[in-house]
């Protein structure tokens, strides 16, 4: 286990130690889910949106041709699901 201290800014933001970012191969704009467990905050990287969309395409592409509306709705569904977790 690697332990580091982080500081909360005036805007309630934290900066992850670069060592963590490198070890977890996190990229800019990567979504992390924050869960509160027994007074502890647990951050879990979520799959990149591109990976989620690839899974969606793989699941649905054989059934029928997807329209732009289908893709837009899928992106909205994914965003809503992520927001409901948070």
The first five atom37 places (N, CA, C, CB, O) and aatype in JSON, in Angstrom:
{
  "aatype": [20, 20, 20, 20, 20, 20, 20, 20, 20, 20, 20, 20, 20, 20, 20, 20, 20, 20, 20, 20, 20, 20, 20, 20, 20, 20, 20, 20, 20, 20, 20, 20, 20, 20, 20, 20, 20, 20, 20, 20, 20, 20, 20, 20, 20, 20, 20, 20, 20, 20, 20, 20, 20, 20, 20, 20, 20, 20, 20, 20, 20, 20, 20, 20, 20, 20, 20, 20, 20, 20, 20, 20, 20, 20, 20, 20, 20, 20, 20, 20, 20, 20, 20, 20, 20, 20],
  "atom_mask": [
    [1, 1, 1, 1, 1],
    [1, 1, 1, 1, 1],
    [1, 1, 1, 1, 1],
    [1, 1, 1, 1, 1],
    [1, 1, 1, 1, 1],
    [1, 1, 1, 1, 1],
    [1, 1, 1, 1, 1],
    [1, 1, 1, 1, 1],
    [1, 1, 1, 1, 1],
    [1, 1, 1, 1, 1],
    [1, 1, 1, 1, 1],
    [1, 1, 1, 1, 1],
    [1, 1, 1, 1, 1],
    [1, 1, 1, 1, 1],
    [1, 1, 1, 1, 1],
    [1, 1, 1, 1, 1],
    [1, 1, 1, 1, 1],
    [1, 1, 1, 1, 1],
    [1, 1, 1, 1, 1],
    [1, 1, 1, 1, 1],
    [1, 1, 1, 1, 1],
    [1, 1, 1, 1, 1],
    [1, 1, 1, 1, 1],
    [1, 1, 1, 1, 1],
    [1, 1, 1, 1, 1],
    [1, 1, 1, 1, 1],
    [1, 1, 1, 1, 1],
    [1, 1, 1, 1, 1],
    [1, 1, 1, 1, 1],
    [1, 1, 1, 1, 1],
    [1, 1, 1, 1, 1],
    [1, 1, 1, 1, 1],
    [1, 1, 1, 1, 1],
    [1, 1, 1, 1, 1],
    [1, 1, 1, 1, 1],
    [1, 1, 1, 1, 1],
    [1, 1, 1, 1, 1],
    [1, 1, 1, 1, 1],
    [1, 1, 1, 1, 1],
    [1, 1, 1, 1, 1],
    [1, 1, 1, 1, 1],
    [1, 1, 1, 1, 1],
    [1, 1, 1, 1, 1],
    [1, 1, 1, 1, 1],
    [1, 1, 1, 1, 1],
    [1, 1, 1, 1, 1],
    [1, 1, 1, 1, 1],
    [1, 1, 1, 1, 1],
    [1, 1, 1, 1, 1],
    [1, 1, 1, 1, 1],
    [1, 1, 1, 1, 1],
    [1, 1, 1, 1, 1],
    [1, 1, 1, 1, 1],
    [1, 1, 1, 1, 1],
    [1, 1, 1, 1, 1],
    [1, 1, 1, 1, 1],
    [1, 1, 1, 1, 1],
    [1, 1, 1, 1, 1],
    [1, 1, 1, 1, 1],
    [1, 1, 1, 1, 1],
    [1, 1, 1, 1, 1],
    [1, 1, 1, 1, 1],
    [1, 1, 1, 1, 1],
    [1, 1, 1, 1, 1],
    [1, 1, 1, 1, 1],
    [1, 1, 1, 1, 1],
    [1, 1, 1, 1, 1],
    [1, 1, 1, 1, 1],
    [1, 1, 1, 1, 1],
    [1, 1, 1, 1, 1],
    [1, 1, 1, 1, 1],
    [1, 1, 1, 1, 1],
    [1, 1, 1, 1, 1],
    [1, 1, 1, 1, 1],
    [1, 1, 1, 1, 1],
    [1, 1, 1, 1, 1],
    [1, 1, 1, 1, 1],
    [1, 1, 1, 1, 1],
    [1, 1, 1, 1, 1],
    [1, 1, 1, 1, 1],
    [1, 1, 1, 1, 1],
    [1, 1, 1, 1, 1],
    [1, 1, 1, 1, 1],
    [1, 1, 1, 1, 1],
    [1, 1, 1, 1, 1],
    [1, 1, 1, 1, 1]
  ],
  "atom_positions": [
    [[0.85, -1.18, 0.0], [0.0, 0.0, 0.0], [0.89, 1.24, 0.0], [-0.96, 0.0, 1.22], [1.87, 1.32, 0.74]],
    [[0.52, 2.19, -0.86], [1.24, 3.46, -0.93], [0.34, 4.52, -0.32], [1.64, 3.81, -2.42], [-0.81, 4.68, -0.74]],
    [[0.85, 5.25, 0.65], [0.04, 6.27, 1.32], [0.64, 7.65, 1.06], [-0.04, 6.0, 2.84], [1.84, 7.86, 1.24]],
    [[-0.21, 8.57, 0.64], [0.21, 9.96, 0.4], [-0.85, 10.87, 0.99], [0.41, 10.24, -1.14], [-2.02, 10.49, 1.06]],
    [[-0.47, 12.05, 1.4], [-1.41, 13.07, 1.86], [-1.77, 13.96, 0.68], [-0.82, 13.9, 3.03], [-0.92, 14.27, -0.15]],
    [[-3.03, 14.37, 0.62], [-3.48, 15.34, -0.36], [-4.19, 16.46, 0.39], [-4.43, 14.68, -1.43], [-4.65, 16.27, 1.51]],
    [[-4.27, 17.63, -0.24], [-4.89, 18.79, 0.39], [-6.13, 19.2, -0.4], [-3.88, 19.97, 0.48], [-6.12, 19.17, -1.63]],
    [[-7.18, 19.56, 0.31], [-8.4, 20.05, -0.34], [-8.23, 21.55, -0.57], [-9.67, 19.74, 0.54], [-7.88, 22.29, 0.35]],
    [[-8.48, 22.0, -1.82], [-8.35, 23.41, -2.16], [-9.6, 24.18, -1.74], [-8.09, 23.6, -3.66], [-10.57, 23.58, -1.26]],
    [[-9.57, 25.48, -1.92], [-10.73, 26.32, -1.6], [-11.94, 25.98, -2.47], [-10.38, 27.8, -1.77], [-13.07, 26.33, -2.13]],
    [[-11.71, 25.29, -3.59], [-12.8, 24.87, -4.48], [-13.17, 23.4, -4.27], [-12.41, 25.09, -5.95], [-13.81, 22.78, -5.12]],
    [[-12.76, 22.85, -3.12], [-13.03, 21.44, -2.78], [-12.44, 20.46, -3.78], [-14.53, 21.21, -2.69], [-13.02, 19.41, -4.04]],
    [[-11.3, 20.78, -4.32], [-10.62, 19.9, -5.26], [-9.37, 19.33, -4.61], [-10.26, 20.65, -6.56], [-8.79, 19.93, -3.7]],
    [[-8.97, 18.16, -5.09], [-7.7, 17.57, -4.66], [-6.88, 17.25, -5.9], [-7.93, 16.28, -3.8], [-7.42, 17.1, -6.99]],
    [[-5.58, 17.16, -5.71], [-4.7, 16.73, -6.77], [-4.16, 15.36, -6.4], [-3.54, 17.76, -7.01], [-3.61, 15.17, -5.31]],
    [[-4.32, 14.41, -7.31], [-3.79, 13.08, -7.04], [-2.28, 13.09, -7.21], [-4.44, 12.02, -7.98], [-1.77, 13.74, -8.13]],
    [[-1.56, 12.41, -6.35], [-0.11, 12.32, -6.52], [0.23, 11.72, -7.89], [0.52, 11.46, -5.39], [-0.42, 10.78, -8.34]],
    [[1.24, 12.27, -8.54], [1.61, 11.81, -9.88], [1.94, 10.32, -9.89], [2.79, 12.62, -10.41], [1.72, 9.64, -10.89]],
    [[2.48, 9.82, -8.79], [2.8, 8.39, -8.69], [1.54, 7.54, -8.87], [3.46, 8.09, -7.34], [1.58, 6.5, -9.54]],
    [[0.43, 7.97, -8.27], [-0.83, 7.24, -8.4], [-1.33, 7.29, -9.84], [-1.9, 7.82, -7.44], [-1.76, 6.28, -10.4]],
    [[-1.25, 8.48, -10.43], [-1.71, 8.66, -11.81], [-0.94, 7.74, -12.75], [-1.57, 10.13, -12.25], [-1.52, 7.11, -13.63]],
    [[0.36, 7.68, -12.57], [1.19, 6.82, -13.41], [0.9, 5.34, -13.18], [2.67, 7.11, -13.16], [0.75, 4.58, -14.13]],
    [[0.83, 4.95, -11.92], [0.59, 3.53, -11.61], [-0.75, 3.04, -12.15], [0.65, 3.31, -10.1], [-0.87, 1.9, -12.61]],
    [[-1.77, 3.9, -12.09], [-3.11, 3.52, -12.54], [-3.37, 3.88, -13.99], [-4.15, 4.17, -11.66], [-4.46, 3.63, -14.52]],
    [[-2.37, 4.49, -14.63], [-2.46, 4.9, -16.04], [-3.7, 5.77, -16.28], [-2.5, 3.66, -16.95], [-4.44, 5.56, -17.24]],
    [[-3.89, 6.74, -15.38], [-5.01, 7.66, -15.51], [-4.66, 8.76, -16.51], [-5.39, 8.27, -14.14], [-3.5, 9.16, -16.62]],
    [[-5.65, 9.23, -17.22], [-5.45, 10.3, -18.18], [-6.36, 11.47, -17.82], [-5.73, 9.81, -19.62], [-7.29, 11.33, -17.02]],
    [[-6.08, 12.62, -18.43], [-6.89, 13.81, -18.19], [-8.35, 13.52, -18.53], [-6.36, 15.0, -19.02], [-8.64, 12.85, -19.52]],
    [[-9.25, 14.02, -17.73], [-10.7, 13.88, -17.88], [-11.2, 12.47, -17.58], [-11.1, 14.25, -19.28], [-12.38, 12.18, -17.82]],
    [[-10.37, 11.6, -17.08], [-10.81, 10.24, -16.69], [-11.77, 10.36, -15.52], [-9.58, 9.33, -16.31], [-11.53, 11.13, -14.59]],
    [[-12.83, 9.61, -15.56], [-13.85, 9.66, -14.51], [-13.46, 8.71, -13.39], [-15.25, 9.31, -15.08], [-13.11, 7.56, -13.64]],
    [[-13.53, 9.2, -12.15], [-13.33, 8.38, -10.97], [-14.63, 8.39, -10.18], [-12.12, 8.91, -10.1], [-15.23, 9.44, -9.97]],
    [[-15.08, 7.22, -9.75], [-16.26, 7.14, -8.89], [-15.78, 7.31, -7.45], [-17.03, 5.79, -9.08], [-14.81, 6.69, -7.04]],
    [[-16.48, 8.16, -6.69], [-16.15, 8.38, -5.29], [-17.23, 7.73, -4.42], [-16.02, 9.91, -4.97], [-18.4, 8.09, -4.51]],
    [[-16.82, 6.77, -3.6], [-17.73, 6.1, -2.68], [-17.32, 6.43, -1.26], [-17.74, 4.56, -2.91], [-16.13, 6.55, -0.96]],
    [[-18.3, 6.59, -0.39], [-18.04, 6.85, 1.02], [-18.34, 5.57, 1.79], [-18.89, 8.04, 1.55], [-19.48, 5.11, 1.81]],
    [[-17.31, 4.99, 2.42], [-17.43, 3.74, 3.18], [-16.84, 3.94, 4.57], [-16.72, 2.58, 2.45], [-15.64, 4.16, 4.72]],
    [[-17.69, 3.85, 5.58], [-17.22, 3.93, 6.96], [-16.31, 5.14, 7.2], [-16.48, 2.67, 7.33], [-15.26, 5.02, 7.84]],
    [[-16.73, 6.29, 6.69], [-15.96, 7.51, 6.91], [-14.72, 7.65, 6.05], [-15.56, 7.58, 8.33], [-13.91, 8.55, 6.27]],
    [[-14.57, 6.76, 5.05], [-13.42, 6.83, 4.14], [-13.92, 7.05, 2.72], [-12.56, 5.53, 4.23], [-14.95, 6.5, 2.32]],
    [[-13.18, 7.85, 1.96], [-13.51, 8.08, 0.56], [-12.69, 7.11, -0.28], [-13.23, 9.57, 0.14], [-11.47, 7.06, -0.17]],
    [[-13.37, 6.35, -1.12], [-12.71, 5.39, -1.99], [-12.94, 5.84, -3.43], [-13.24, 3.93, -1.76], [-14.08, 5.93, -3.88]],
    [[-11.85, 6.12, -4.16], [-11.93, 6.53, -5.56], [-11.65, 5.32, -6.44], [-10.93, 7.67, -5.86], [-10.66, 4.61, -6.24]],
    [[-12.52, 5.09, -7.42], [-12.37, 3.95, -8.33], [-12.42, 4.45, -9.77], [-13.47, 2.88, -8.07], [-13.42, 5.03, -10.18]],
    [[-11.34, 4.23, -10.55], [-11.38, 4.65, -11.95], [-12.49, 3.92, -12.7], [-10.01, 4.38, -12.64], [-12.68, 2.72, -12.54]],
    [[-13.22, 4.68, -13.5], [-14.27, 4.11, -14.32], [-13.73, 3.89, -15.73], [-15.53, 5.03, -14.34], [-12.79, 4.57, -16.15]],
    [[-14.31, 2.95, -16.46], [-13.81, 2.71, -17.82], [-13.91, 3.98, -18.65], [-14.6, 1.55, -18.49], [-14.88, 4.74, -18.52]],
    [[-12.92, 4.23, -19.52], [-13.01, 5.4, -20.4], [-14.26, 5.28, -21.28], [-11.73, 5.53, -21.28], [-14.67, 4.17, -21.63]],
    [[-14.86, 6.41, -21.63], [-16.08, 6.41, -22.42], [-15.88, 5.66, -23.73], [-16.52, 7.85, -22.7], [-16.79, 4.98, -24.19]],
    [[-14.7, 5.78, -24.33], [-14.43, 5.06, -25.58], [-14.57, 3.56, -25.41], [-13.02, 5.39, -26.08], [-15.1, 2.88, -26.3]],
    [[-14.1, 3.02, -24.29], [-14.22, 1.59, -24.03], [-15.68, 1.19, -23.85], [-13.41, 1.2, -22.79], [-16.11, 0.14, -24.32]],
    [[-16.43, 2.04, -23.16], [-17.85, 1.76, -22.94], [-18.58, 1.76, -24.28], [-18.48, 2.8, -21.98], [-19.42, 0.89, -24.53]],
    [[-18.26, 2.73, -25.13], [-18.91, 2.79, -26.44], [-18.54, 1.6, -27.31], [-18.54, 4.1, -27.16], [-19.38, 1.09, -28.05]],
    [[-17.28, 1.14, -27.23], [-16.89, -0.05, -27.99], [-17.7, -1.26, -27.56], [-15.38, -0.34, -27.82], [-18.13, -2.05, -28.39]],
    [[-17.92, -1.41, -26.25], [-18.74, -2.51, -25.75], [-20.17, -2.38, -26.26], [-18.73, -2.54, -24.22], [-20.79, -3.37, -26.65]],
    [[-20.68, -1.16, -26.27], [-22.03, -0.92, -26.77], [-22.12, -1.32, -28.24], [-22.43, 0.55, -26.59], [-23.06, -2.01, -28.64]],
    [[-21.15, -0.87, -29.04], [-21.16, -1.19, -30.46], [-21.08, -2.7, -30.67], [-19.98, -0.49, -31.18], [-21.81, -3.26, -31.49]],
    [[-20.21, -3.35, -29.95], [-20.05, -4.8, -30.09], [-21.35, -5.52, -29.77], [-18.91, -5.31, -29.18], [-21.73, -6.48, -30.44]],
    [[-22.04, -5.04, -28.74], [-23.28, -5.67, -28.31], [-24.42, -5.45, -29.3], [-23.68, -5.15, -26.94], [-25.23, -6.34, -29.52]],
    [[-24.47, -4.26, -29.91], [-25.63, -3.89, -30.71], [-25.4, -3.91, -32.23], [-26.09, -2.55, -30.31], [-26.37, -3.92, -32.98]],
    [[-24.17, -3.9, -32.68], [-23.92, -3.73, -34.12], [-24.41, -4.91, -34.96], [-22.45, -3.53, -34.36], [-24.79, -4.72, -36.11]],
    [[-24.39, -6.11, -34.41], [-24.82, -7.27, -35.18], [-26.33, -7.31, -35.36], [-24.35, -8.55, -34.51], [-26.83, -7.94, -36.3]],
    [[-27.07, -6.64, -34.48], [-28.53, -6.69, -34.51], [-29.11, -5.79, -35.59], [-29.09, -6.31, -33.17], [-30.03, -6.18, -36.3]],
    [[-28.56, -4.58, -35.72], [-29.06, -3.64, -36.71], [-28.08, -2.48, -36.85], [-30.48, -3.12, -36.32], [-27.18, -2.32, -36.02]],
    [[-28.25, -1.71, -37.87], [-27.4, -0.54, -38.07], [-27.82, 0.55, -37.09], [-27.49, -0.02, -39.53], [-29.0, 0.88, -36.97]],
    [[-26.84, 1.1, -36.39], [-27.12, 2.15, -35.4], [-27.23, 3.5, -36.09], [-26.03, 2.18, -34.32], [-26.46, 3.82, -37.0]],
    [[-28.18, 4.28, -35.65], [-28.35, 5.63, -36.16], [-27.62, 6.61, -35.25], [-29.85, 6.01, -36.28], [-27.18, 6.24, -34.16]],
    [[-27.5, 7.84, -35.7], [-26.89, 8.88, -34.86], [-27.7, 9.06, -33.58], [-26.79, 10.23, -35.64], [-27.15, 9.3, -32.51]],
    [[-29.02, 8.93, -33.7], [-29.89, 9.03, -32.53], [-29.6, 7.92, -31.52], [-31.37, 8.97, -32.97], [-29.6, 8.15, -30.31]],
    [[-29.36, 6.69, -32.02], [-29.02, 5.57, -31.14], [-27.74, 5.87, -30.35], [-28.84, 4.27, -31.95], [-27.67, 5.62, -29.15]],
    [[-26.76, 6.39, -31.05], [-25.47, 6.69, -30.42], [-25.62, 7.79, -29.38], [-24.43, 7.08, -31.47], [-25.07, 7.71, -28.29]],
    [[-26.36, 8.84, -29.73], [-26.6, 9.94, -28.8], [-27.32, 9.44, -27.56], [-27.42, 11.05, -29.48], [-26.96, 9.8, -26.44]],
    [[-28.34, 8.6, -27.76], [-29.09, 8.07, -26.62], [-28.2, 7.19, -25.75], [-30.31, 7.28, -27.1], [-28.3, 7.23, -24.52]],
    [[-27.34, 6.39, -26.36], [-26.43, 5.54, -25.59], [-25.5, 6.39, -24.74], [-25.61, 4.63, -26.53], [-25.26, 6.07, -23.57]],
    [[-24.97, 7.47, -25.31], [-24.09, 8.36, -24.55], [-24.85, 9.01, -23.38], [-23.51, 9.45, -25.48], [-24.3, 9.14, -22.29]],
    [[-26.09, 9.4, -23.61], [-26.9, 9.98, -22.54], [-27.16, 8.95, -21.44], [-28.23, 10.51, -23.1], [-27.1, 9.28, -20.25]],
    [[-27.46, 7.73, -21.83], [-27.7, 6.67, -20.85], [-26.46, 6.42, -19.99], [-28.12, 5.37, -21.56], [-26.57, 6.25, -18.77]],
    [[-25.31, 6.4, -20.61], [-24.07, 6.18, -19.89], [-23.82, 7.32, -18.92], [-22.88, 6.03, -20.87], [-23.45, 7.1, -17.76]],
    [[-24.03, 8.57, -19.39], [-23.82, 9.73, -18.52], [-24.79, 9.71, -17.35], [-23.99, 11.03, -19.32], [-24.4, 10.02, -16.22]],
    [[-26.04, 9.35, -17.59], [-27.04, 9.29, -16.52], [-26.69, 8.21, -15.52], [-28.44, 9.04, -17.1], [-26.84, 8.4, -14.31]],
    [[-26.21, 7.07, -16.01], [-25.82, 5.97, -15.11], [-24.66, 6.39, -14.23], [-25.43, 4.72, -15.91], [-24.66, 6.12, -13.03]],
    [[-23.67, 7.06, -14.81], [-22.52, 7.53, -14.04], [-22.95, 8.56, -12.99], [-21.45, 8.13, -14.97], [-22.48, 8.54, -11.86]],
    [[-23.87, 9.46, -13.4], [-24.33, 10.49, -12.47], [-25.12, 9.9, -11.32], [-25.18, 11.51, -13.2], [-25.04, 10.4, -10.19]],
    [[-25.88, 8.85, -11.58], [-26.69, 8.25, -10.52], [-25.84, 7.52, -9.49], [-27.7, 7.29, -11.1], [-26.27, 7.34, -8.35]],
    [[-24.64, 7.11, -9.88], [-23.73, 6.44, -8.94], [-23.11, 7.42, -7.96], [-22.62, 5.71, -9.71], [-22.72, 7.06, -6.85]],
    [[-23.03, 8.68, -8.4], [-22.23, 9.64, -7.67], [-22.84, 10.35, -6.58], [-21.75, 10.56, -8.52], [-22.19, 11.17, -5.93]]
  ]
}
